[in-house]
Amino acid sequence: MRRYVPVAVLVFAVYIVFSGSVSPYDLVIGALLAVGVSLAASRYLVRDPSKACSIGRFARLVWYALYYLTVAEFRAHRKVIGIILSRDMPVRPAIVRVPYRARGEYTVVASANSITNTPGTVVVDIDTDKSLFYVHWIYAEGLDPETAYENILKDFETRLSRVFE
């Protein structure tokens, strides 16, 4: 039971947020969808039920989502809009190596998704043997891996490690 409830709650919350409705119809459909997805996917998604049921981890996940959807996205959009609106189009595109320090695969995947979904950066490859992301960066502020880590990954990885590890 502890394996299924967190997935169902998360699916239900996402459904309600994206449907934008709390009508009885949407509540019932959301609940049915949440139960179905939870029954089908929880055994593949949840390895440690005690971690999945942690209220603290869930709160940190919500906090990360708020940070990502407000602060991180705003900064990235502002930078890209500045590039677009500039007369001389000041881009310095490069594919840079970004070392990741996370050990949990959920943290690594969530970090890669956060980078890719942020305007101006896209993870094009992951080298798990060397713990590196290869990231296309529209405005490379430096080509060395530590500069790339500080500018692209550090905030995401630090926050996501608190959720998943």
Summary of the structure (lengths in Angstrom):
residues: 165
radius of gyration: 18.5
end to end distance: 21.7
largest distance: 58.2
contacts: 451
relative contact order: 0.13
helix: 64%
strand: 13%
